Amino acid sequence: MNSYFPFISWISTYDRSLFISDLIAGLTVGVMLIPQGMAYAMLAGLPPIYGLYASTIPLFVYALLGTSRQLAVGPVAMISLLIASGVGRIAEPGSEQYISLAILLAMMVGLIQFIMGLFRLGFVVNFLAHPVIAGFTSAAAIIIGLSQIKNLIGVDIDRGSVLSTITQLWDNIGDVQPHTLSIGILSIIILIGSKKINKKLPAPLFVVLIGMMIVYSLSLDQIGVNIVKDIPEGLPAFSLIHWDIVAIRKLLPIALAISFVGFMESIAVAKSIETKHKEYKIVPNQELLALGLANILGSLFQSFPVTGGFSRSAVNDQSGAKTGMATIISASLIVLTLLFLTSYFYFLPKAVLSAIILVAVYGLIDFGEAKHLWKTDKQDFILFVVTALFTLIIGIEEGILIGVVMSIVMLIYRVSNPHIAELGKVPETNHYRNVKRFENLESDEEILIVRLDAELFFANTNYFISELHKLGSKRRELKYIVIHAGSIQNVDSSGIHAIKGIVEEYGREGVQILFTNVIGPTRDIFAKNRIIEMIGPSNFHLTIKDAVESIKGIGNDEHRIIALQSNI
């Protein structure tokens, strides 16, 4: 029961001291979530009130079903950008149709995540390589930043590509509203300054209050400063989803993208926080179920897609959150705001919300990762750059798709081109090492010793045979090939055919094949397919030393018997 309802494990031992810690953390994150939720709703192309709607039901659901006790679920910048990208192609942002589609998208995302969790498909996200995520996130952060400049400077700019946005900003630079820009810059300074003083400070709330006071006291809304204006009061109403098949087909690609990216962002944050806490474990498939149900039930109460966020989760943890009760308290604060406080946000400048978004997403631009990959792994650096460029130039969905395809292509390339090493003897020892990594190793022109560091299966058999031929062709007096099989964990039918082909081919040339250190599961496969019978039991050895001594006629049969009987 605890595995399906994780809250039982902490509620059964809940006490006053835990509640006090959760209360402080919950109120801190709740206060932070109010302006952030409205800002991210605006980024998603929705009225600000929907950011508060998305911060109620989903939070209650995750608090009860999620395995992380500090993860703060709710609206996040990345998902909001994906919503704007996907839904914006079908409907006009802010329109009734747009709102309806965003809510439908939440239901679709929830169903995808829930089904993935139900069938234990959490491993699927492993096909998104880290450089792809880093490149996409960095590019998306730039797109988010550019999309918010218009509100920061008070200039109307049409939604479009990165190049179009930059061009329009340049063409309209003379129309910048000084009062709007001043409020935006002041907000950024306060947000950054507060972080340096103390990360626990509810800086977003500070800039919201200061922004509203400035606009109200100076009547800046009368001279062009854009404000939020009327925000509906009351809780989100229950409403069944309108299933539009045409819309579902159009939204499916972005729903899949949000499902994967949202889960990856959430699980990354949850696992990073888990390392500080030993009283619970993150269960990825249960996280999928929890996030899925949070989005499904949230969509019934006018929520757009949500996931776990970096900044709020960090604040939640640093503020002392001990259990999911902290999230319940945060959601309760949002409920109180919806019931009694929305009218107070009338004079909230949109420049303040843009400043909150800009400061939040700046940290997502990962220059450090790009430099690190350039120095350590050129292939991963290419993945990073290509994903980032495609996302910036072509679009969000296309960037993710290209990244996924490249991840899979790179995976296929790596598994089909495994590491194969020629081994030589370290002088005056019985150890054998890679001849490309160590100098002055001893080798015998009659004996080729190789090590395959992968399982032998259909994707790499041709490469293995090809590399074996290359290494063998360098020895004119070749009579023996010793295959060190300690790293071969499995051999499929293609691998078996490859081994039989190698044995027969080299047998015709008078070259004997020997195996060393064959582990139990692989040895069982060899036995079933008569490889041991074909090669000969006497040609299986525990170590390379044993094989070489056998070839030179100075060993004994004891090690060969052990090699075939061992359960390694």
N, C-alpha and C positions, 0 to 999 in steps of 0.2 A: 504493500500500500504506500509506503514511504517513497518508493521509486516513482510512482505516478503523482503523488501529492507531497512534494518535498517540504512543504510548510509544516507538515506534521512533525518532522524531526526537530524543528526549532520551537514550535508552539508548545510542545509537551514539556519543555524545560524553561519556558519563558518566565522572567521575573522582573522586578522593579528596576534593577540596575540596567538590564538590557533595554527596557522601555525608555529610560532617560536618555541613553545613548542614541537609540533609534529616533526619539523625538527631536533631538537637536539636529541630527543628520537629515531627517525627513523634512523639517521646516526649512533648513538651509537649502536643500535641493529644490523644494517646492517653490521657494521665493525666487530661485534662479530659473526655474522652469517656466514661470509665468511669462516673462519677457522673451525668453528663448523660444517657447512654443509659438508665440505670436509671430516672432521673427521668421521662424522656419516655415510657418504656414504661408506667410507672405512670399518667401522664396519658392514655395511649391506652387504659387499662383492662386492661392486660396485666401479668403478673408481671414484676418488674424484670429477670429473667434474659433476657427477650426483647429488651431494649434492647441487651444485649451481643451477642446473636445477630445483631441487625440492624447491628452494627458490625464485622462480619467479612467475609463473602463480598462484599456490595455494595461495600465499600471497595476490595477487591482488583480487582474488575471495573472500577470507575470509574477507578482509577489507570492501568489499561492502555488504556482506550478513551476516556476523557474528554479534551477539548482544553484544559481549564484545568489548570495545574500546581499551583495553590494551593487550589482548591476542596475543602473538607472535607465529604464526603458522609456521611450517617448519619441517625439519628433527629433530628427537629426538632420544636419545640413546635407549630407550626401544623398540620403533617401529623398529629401525634398527636391533636390536638383533633378534626380531621376524622374520623379513625379512630373515636374514641370516639363522635362524633356519629352516624356512619353505622352502624357495627356495633352500637352500643348500642341501636339500635331493633329489632334482630333477636334479640340474645342477651344474656344476663346477663354483664356485664364480669367477666373473670377465669375464666369457665367454659371447659370444653373446646371447646364449640361456638364460643364467642367467639374463642378463640385460633385455631381452624381457619378461621373467617371472616376474621380479620385477615390471616392468611397467604394465603388465597385472594385477598383484596383486593390484596395486594402483587403477585401474579401478574397480576391484571387491570390494575393501574396500569402494570406493566412492559410488558404487551402493547400497551396503548394508546399509551404513549410510544414504544415501538419501531416500531410501525406508522406513527405520525406522522413519526418520523425517516426511515423507509424511503421514505415517499412525500413527504418534504420539506414537511411541513405545519407547520413551526415558526411560520410567519406567523399561524396561527390564534389564538395567544395575544394577538395585537395587538388582538383584539376585546375584551379586558379592559382598559378604560381605567385609567390610573394612579390617578385619584381613587377608582375602584371598588376597586382593590387596597388603597389606603391606608385607605379606609373599612372594608372587610372585615377587614383586618389589625388595625386599631385595636379594632374590636368584638370580634374573636376573642381579642385579648390580654386584654380585660376579662373575657371569659367564662372564659378559662384561669385568670386570677388568682382569680376568684371560686370556681372549682372546686377550687382548692388551699387556700383558707382553712380548710376543715374539717380538713385534715391539719396545718395550721400551729397551730391552736388546740386540736386533739384532740377535736373534736365530730363525731358521726356525722350526716351530712346526705344525704338521698336525692338522686340525680341528677335534675335537672329544669331548668326554664327559669331565666333570670336572675332574674326576679321571685320565683320559688319559692325559689331559692337564698338571695336576700337576706332573704326572709321567714323562712326556717328559721334562718338565722344570727342574726337578731334574736331569734327565739323561744328560741334555745338559748344566748344570750350568757352566761347564768349558769352554764353547764356547762363553761366554758373550763377546760382543764387547764393550770395555771400552769407546770409543768415543760416540757410540750410547747411552749407559747408562748415560754418563755424560750429554749429551744434554737432555735426558728425565728427569733426576733428576733436572737439572737446570730449565727446563720448569715447572715442578711441583712446585718447590719453588717459582717461579715468579707468577704462577697462584694463589697459596694459599696466598702468601704475598700481592698481589694486592687486593684480596678480603678483607683482613683485613684492608688495608689502605682505600679503597673506592670501594664499590661494583659496582659503575658505570664505573670504569675504564675498557677499552676494553682489558683485560688481554690476551685473546686468540690471539689478533692481535699482542700484544707485543712479545709473545713467537714465533709466526710465523716469524716476522721480525728478531728477534735475532737469531733464528735457521737458517734461510736462510743466514744471514750474516756470521755466524760461518762456516757453510758448504762451502760457496762460497770462503771466504777469506783463509781458511785452506785446501781447496780441499779435504774435508773429504769424499766426494762421491767416491774418487779414492781409498780409503782404507777401503771400506766396509760399510759405513753409507748409509742406504737405503733412497732414496729421491723420491719424487713424479714424477719428470721428466716432460715430455711434457703433458700439459693440453690443450685440444682443445679450440680454440677461436671461439666466436660467440654464438648467441642465440640458444636455443634448437629448432630443426626443428619439425614442425607439422607432426604427423604420426598417422595413424589409428591403432587401436589395432588389433593384430592377435588373433582371438578367437580359442583357442585350447581346445576342450572339455575335453580331457584327462588331460591336465594340470590344467584346471579349477577345475576338481574333486579333484585333488591332492592338490590344493592350497586352496580349500574352508575352511577347518578347520582353517588354519592360517589366512585367510581373515576374518573369523568371530572373531577370537581372537584379531586381530589388530583393527577391527571395534569397539569392546567393550572396549578394554584396551585404545585405542587411545581416544575414546570419554570420558571415565572416567577420564583419565589424563587431558584432555582439560577442561572438565566441572569443575573438582576440582580446577584447577588453576584459571579459569574464575570467579568462585564463591568466591574464597578467595580474589581476587582483587576487585570484585564487592562491598564488604563490605566497601571499602574505598571511593566509589563513589556513590552518590545518584541520579545522573542524568539519569541513565539507569538501566534496569533489564535484567538479563540473562534469556533467554528462551531456555530451553534444546532442544526442538524439532526443533527450528530454528537453533540452533547450529549444530544439526545433518544434516540439509539441507545444511548449509554453509560448514561444513567439507566434506560432501559427494560431493558437486559440486567442491570443491577445489581439491579433489583427482581425480574426474572424468576428469575435464578439464586439471588438471596437467598431468595426464597420457597421454593425447594427445600431450603433449610437453615434453615427456621423464622424467617425475617425478616418483619417487617411493613414497610409502605412507607417509603422513605427518600428524601431529596433533599439538595441542598447547603444548609448552614446558614450564617447570618450570622456569629455570634460565633466559631465554631471556624475558619471560613475566614479571618477577620481575624487570629486568633491564629496560624494556620498561616503566613500571609504575614508577619506581624510577627516571627515566630520564625526566619524565614530560609529557608522552604521554597523549593526551586529546581525540583523536579520531582515527578512522581507517586510517587517513592520515599518521600517523606515520608508519604503516605497509606498506603502498604504497611507502613511501620514502625508507624504508629498501629494498623492492623488487627492486626499481629503482636503488639503489646502486649496487645490485647484477647484474642487467642488464648491468650497466656500466662496472662492473668487467669482465663480460663475453665478452663484446665487445672489451675491451682495455687492461685488466690487467692480464689475465690468464698466459701469458708468464713469468711474474715475479715470479710465484710460482714454477718454475722448480727445484730450489735447496731446496725446503721445505722438511725437514726430516720427515719421517713417525713417528719417535719417538715423535716429537712435537704433531702430531695429536693424538697419543695414550695417551700422557700426558693430552691433553685437555679432552679426553673421560674419563680417569681415575678420574680426579678431579671432572668432572661433575657428574659421577655416584656414587662416594663415599657417597655423601649425601643421596642417595636413600636407603642405607642400614640402616634400621630402628631398631637399637638396643633399643632405648628408648621405642618404641611401644611394643616390645617383653617383656621388663621388666614391663611395665605398665599393659599389659594383664595378665602376670603371677600373679601380685598382685590383680587385680580387677576381672578378668573373665577367669577362667581356660578353659572353653569351647572354647572361642575365641582364647586363647593362643594355644590350640591344633590345631585349624584351621590354625593359623599362621605358626606353626612349620611344620605340615604335608604338607601344600602347599609349603613351602620353601624347605623341604627335597625332595619332589617329583620333584620339578623343578630342583634342583641341581643334583639329582641322575639319574632321568629318562629322563627329557627333558623339554623344554619350553612349548610346546603344551600340553604335558601330565600334567604338573604342573597346567596350567590354567584349564584344563578339570577336574582334581581331585578337584581343588579349587571350581569350579562352582558346581560340584556334591555335595561336602561337604556342600556348602552354602545352597543348596536346601534341603538336608537331614536335616541340622540343623534347617532350617526354618520349615520344616514339623514337626520335633520333637517338636519345641516350640509351634506351633499353635495347635498341637494335645495333648499337655500336658500343658494347660493354668494354670495360677495361680488361685487356689481355696482356699479361706480363711474361717475358722470357726471364727465367731464373738462372742464377749462377751461384756457385758455392763461395761463401765467405771463407777466406784462407784460414787454415788451422782450426776450423769449427765444423759442426755438422748442420749449419744453418744455410739456407738458400734465400737469396734476395733478388729484387728486380735489377737487371743489368743496366737499365737506364737511370737508376737512382743511386747506385753504388759503384765505386771504382774498384779496379783490380780484383774483380770476382773471377773465380776459376770456372772454366767450361770445357766440355769435351766435344770434339768435332763429331763424334759418333752419337752423342746423346743431346736431344733437344728437350728442355724442361719448360713447360708453360703452365700458367695459372689463369683460369677464367674466373673473374670476380662477378659472377652473375649466374642466374639459373639459365639453363640451355633450353630455349623454346623457339617456336616458329619465327619470331621476329629477329632473332640474332644468329640463327644457325649458319646462314650464308656468310655472315661477317666472320664468325668463328672459323669456318672452313678456309675462307680467304686469308685470314691472318695466319693460320697454321701453315698454309702453303708458302706465304711470304717468309715466315721465319725458317721453315724447313729448307727453302731454296738456297738459303745462305750457307748451308752445310753440305758440302759435296760428298762427305763420307757418312751421312746420316744413316743410322741403323736402328735407333730407338727414339720414340717420342714418349716422354713421361708427362701425363696430364695430372697436375695437382688439383684435386677436385674438392678441397675443403670448403670453397665458397659456392659450389654448385648445389643449391638448395632443392632444385627440382629439375626434372627433364621431361618434356612432353613428347608426344609421338614424333613430332618433327625432329626433336633433338635426338631421339633414339635412331631414326633413319639416318641422321647426320653422322652419328657415332659409327653405325654399321658401315656407312659409306666410307668413312675415314679408315676404318680397320681393313676393309676390303681393298681400297685403293692403295694404301701404304703396304698392305700385305703383298700385293703383286710386285711391289718394288723392293721387297725384302726388308721392310721397316716394321718393327714390332711396336705395338701400342701398349703402354702400361698406365695404370691409375694408382694414385696415392691419396690417402686420407678421404676416401669416399664416405660421406655421412650415411647414417642408417636409412632415412627415407629414400635417398637417391640409390643406395645399394639395393633396396627392395625393388625399385623400378627396373634396375639393371637385371635383377634376378628374374623378374616376371617376363622381361623381354629377351631373355637368354643372352644378354650382353656378357655376363660373367662366363658363361659356357663358350661363347664365341671367342672371347679374348683369351680365356684360360684363367682359372683361379690362381695360378702361380704368378700372374701378372698384376695382382692387386696387393698393395702394400700400405702399411700404416704411415710411413714417412718417405720423403724423397731419398733420404740416406739409405733406407732399406731397399728401395728400388734400384738405386745406383749400385749398391753392393751386390744385389742379385744379378744385375747385368754383368758385373765384373767377376761373378762367381765366387765372391768372398762372404756372402750372407748365408742365412739358413731359412728353413721353411716356417719357423715359429711365428714370425711377424706376419707372414702371408695368411696363416691360419687365423690369427687374431684379427687381421684386417677384414676378413670375410665374416667373422662371428661377432664382431663388436657391434654394440647397439648405439654407437655414436650418432 
